Amino acid sequence: MDLERRIEELETRYAFQEENLRQLDEVLQEQGRMIDLLRHENRELRAQLSQRPSDTPNKLEDEVPPHY
């Protein structure tokens, strides 16, 4: 294989790797945004749970069915 062909093959591989890295970076950024959103929602849910009255049943098993 001559030098020119080898260089062309390396440039082609580099271009594909560069595109793959760009796509992976986009996925990582989106996952980071999703993690931030989920953390925020988790904090809100924890705050709501901590504000529940103490006489509210904690489990569905503790609740009396409506037909009783």
Distance bins in CASP14 RR format, pairs under 12 A and 6 or more apart:
PFRMAT RR
TARGET T0000
AUTHOR 0000-0000-0000
RMODE 2
METHOD distances of the structure
MODEL  1
1 7 0 0 0 0 0 1 0 0 0 0 0
1 8 0 0 0 0 0 1 0 0 0 0 0
1 9 0 0 0 0 1 0 0 0 0 0 0
1 10 0 0 0 0 0 1 0 0 0 0 0
2 8 0 0 0 0 1 0 0 0 0 0 0
2 9 0 0 0 0 0 1 0 0 0 0 0
3 9 0 0 0 0 0 1 0 0 0 0 0
3 10 0 0 0 0 0 1 0 0 0 0 0
4 10 0 0 0 0 0 1 0 0 0 0 0
4 11 0 0 0 0 0 1 0 0 0 0 0
5 11 0 0 0 0 0 1 0 0 0 0 0
5 12 0 0 0 0 0 1 0 0 0 0 0
6 12 0 0 0 0 0 1 0 0 0 0 0
6 13 0 0 0 0 0 1 0 0 0 0 0
7 13 0 0 0 0 0 1 0 0 0 0 0
7 14 0 0 0 0 0 1 0 0 0 0 0
8 14 0 0 0 0 0 1 0 0 0 0 0
8 15 0 0 0 0 0 1 0 0 0 0 0
9 15 0 0 0 0 0 1 0 0 0 0 0
9 16 0 0 0 0 0 1 0 0 0 0 0
10 16 0 0 0 0 0 1 0 0 0 0 0
10 17 0 0 0 0 0 1 0 0 0 0 0
11 17 0 0 0 0 0 1 0 0 0 0 0
11 18 0 0 0 0 0 1 0 0 0 0 0
12 18 0 0 0 0 0 1 0 0 0 0 0
12 19 0 0 0 0 0 1 0 0 0 0 0
13 19 0 0 0 0 0 1 0 0 0 0 0
13 20 0 0 0 0 0 1 0 0 0 0 0
14 20 0 0 0 0 0 1 0 0 0 0 0
14 21 0 0 0 0 0 1 0 0 0 0 0
15 21 0 0 0 0 0 1 0 0 0 0 0
15 22 0 0 0 0 0 1 0 0 0 0 0
16 22 0 0 0 0 0 1 0 0 0 0 0
16 23 0 0 0 0 0 1 0 0 0 0 0
17 23 0 0 0 0 0 1 0 0 0 0 0
17 24 0 0 0 0 0 1 0 0 0 0 0
18 24 0 0 0 0 0 1 0 0 0 0 0
18 25 0 0 0 0 0 1 0 0 0 0 0
19 25 0 0 0 0 0 1 0 0 0 0 0
19 26 0 0 0 0 0 1 0 0 0 0 0
20 26 0 0 0 0 0 1 0 0 0 0 0
20 27 0 0 0 0 0 1 0 0 0 0 0
21 27 0 0 0 0 0 1 0 0 0 0 0
21 28 0 0 0 0 0 1 0 0 0 0 0
22 28 0 0 0 0 0 1 0 0 0 0 0
22 29 0 0 0 0 0 1 0 0 0 0 0
23 29 0 0 0 0 0 1 0 0 0 0 0
23 30 0 0 0 0 0 1 0 0 0 0 0
24 30 0 0 0 0 0 1 0 0 0 0 0
24 31 0 0 0 0 0 1 0 0 0 0 0
25 31 0 0 0 0 0 1 0 0 0 0 0
25 32 0 0 0 0 0 1 0 0 0 0 0
26 32 0 0 0 0 0 1 0 0 0 0 0
26 33 0 0 0 0 0 1 0 0 0 0 0
27 33 0 0 0 0 0 1 0 0 0 0 0
27 34 0 0 0 0 0 1 0 0 0 0 0
28 34 0 0 0 0 0 1 0 0 0 0 0
28 35 0 0 0 0 0 1 0 0 0 0 0
29 35 0 0 0 0 0 1 0 0 0 0 0
29 36 0 0 0 0 0 1 0 0 0 0 0
30 36 0 0 0 0 0 1 0 0 0 0 0
30 37 0 0 0 0 0 1 0 0 0 0 0
31 37 0 0 0 0 0 1 0 0 0 0 0
31 38 0 0 0 0 0 1 0 0 0 0 0
32 38 0 0 0 0 1 0 0 0 0 0 0
32 39 0 0 0 0 1 0 0 0 0 0 0
33 39 0 0 0 0 0 1 0 0 0 0 0
33 40 0 0 0 0 0 1 0 0 0 0 0
34 40 0 0 0 0 0 1 0 0 0 0 0
34 41 0 0 0 0 0 1 0 0 0 0 0
35 41 0 0 0 0 0 1 0 0 0 0 0
35 42 0 0 0 0 0 1 0 0 0 0 0
36 42 0 0 0 0 0 1 0 0 0 0 0
36 43 0 0 0 0 0 1 0 0 0 0 0
37 43 0 0 0 0 0 1 0 0 0 0 0
37 44 0 0 0 0 0 1 0 0 0 0 0
38 44 0 0 0 0 0 1 0 0 0 0 0
38 45 0 0 0 0 0 1 0 0 0 0 0
39 45 0 0 0 0 0 1 0 0 0 0 0
39 46 0 0 0 0 0 1 0 0 0 0 0
40 46 0 0 0 0 0 1 0 0 0 0 0
40 47 0 0 0 0 0 1 0 0 0 0 0
41 47 0 0 0 0 0 1 0 0 0 0 0
41 48 0 0 0 0 0 1 0 0 0 0 0
42 48 0 0 0 0 0 1 0 0 0 0 0
42 49 0 0 0 0 0 1 0 0 0 0 0
43 49 0 0 0 0 0 1 0 0 0 0 0
43 50 0 0 0 0 0 1 0 0 0 0 0
44 50 0 0 0 0 0 1 0 0 0 0 0
44 51 0 0 0 0 0 1 0 0 0 0 0
45 51 0 0 0 0 0 1 0 0 0 0 0
45 52 0 0 0 0 0 1 0 0 0 0 0
46 52 0 0 0 0 0 1 0 0 0 0 0
48 56 0 0 0 0 0 1 0 0 0 0 0
49 56 0 0 0 0 1 0 0 0 0 0 0
49 58 0 0 0 0 1 0 0 0 0 0 0
50 56 0 0 0 0 0 1 0 0 0 0 0
52 58 0 0 0 0 1 0 0 0 0 0 0
55 62 0 0 0 0 0 1 0 0 0 0 0
55 63 0 0 0 0 0 1 0 0 0 0 0
56 62 0 0 0 0 1 0 0 0 0 0 0
56 63 0 0 0 0 1 0 0 0 0 0 0
57 63 1 0 1 0 0 0 0 0 0 0 0
57 64 0 0 0 0 1 0 0 0 0 0 0
57 65 0 0 0 0 0 1 0 0 0 0 0
END
